[in-house]
Each structure stands twice: as C-alpha cells, then as structure tokens.
Amino acid sequence: MKKHQELNDKDAEIFFEVVSIYVRNLLYPWTYFAIGDKDNFHYQTLQTVFCNSVSFKKGMKRWNEIKTKKLLPEKDLTLFKPYLE
C-alpha cells in the first residue's frame, strides 16, 4: 500500500494491476484444492469473478506485456518477478 501511494497516477494504476495479478496467482490454485463446500457463496464468487481460468490467462498475458514493455520502473518490476515468472 505504501509503495502504491508513492507512485504517480499511471505507475500507481499499473502497480495495483500487478498486485491484483499476483493475488490471483496465489488464489487460483487454491480454488482447485480447497477443502469444503464448493457451493459456498465466497468460493463461488472467487471462482466466477476473480480466479477463473480466463482471468488467470488474461492476467498473465497482461503481466508479460507490462514486463516486456517496461510499463513500470525496473525496481518495481523486480518486486514481482520471483512470484510471477
């Protein structure tokens, strides 16, 4: 949150987008291995809105675009590279 606040408008927006991609990548596998009721409202919301295969693929495509076009400064990109490579 602190890093997001330090950035200017465009960089802050892209940084937030990368954080969303990162969180989705953490949650995406969980939706397959979660124990419990798959009919649960919260599980269904995650699965349909945020952690489905389409949004996962779009997120990774966007991450590759951000990385290759260097839409964020390199020091900010390196925060996410170990987790999104």
NORSUL-V271698 format. One record per backbone hydrogen bond with DSSP energy under -1.0 kcal/mol. NH is the residue of the N-H (numbers start at 1). CO is the residue of the C=O. Records with the same first field share a line. If there is no record, write none. Layout:
# NORSUL-V271698
NH: CO / CO
This chain:
# NORSUL-V271698
5: 1
6: 2
12: 8
13: 9
14: 10
15: 11
16: 12
17: 13
18: 14
19: 15
20: 16
21: 17
22: 18
23: 19
24: 20
25: 21
26: 22
27: 23
28: 24
31: 27
32: 29
33: 29
34: 30
40: 37
44: 40
45: 41
46: 42
47: 43
48: 44
49: 45
50: 46
51: 46
56: 52
57: 53
58: 54
59: 55
60: 56
61: 57
62: 58
63: 59
64: 60
65: 61
66: 62
67: 63
68: 64
69: 65
71: 66
76: 73
77: 73
78: 74
80: 77
81: 77
83: 80
84: 80
85: 81
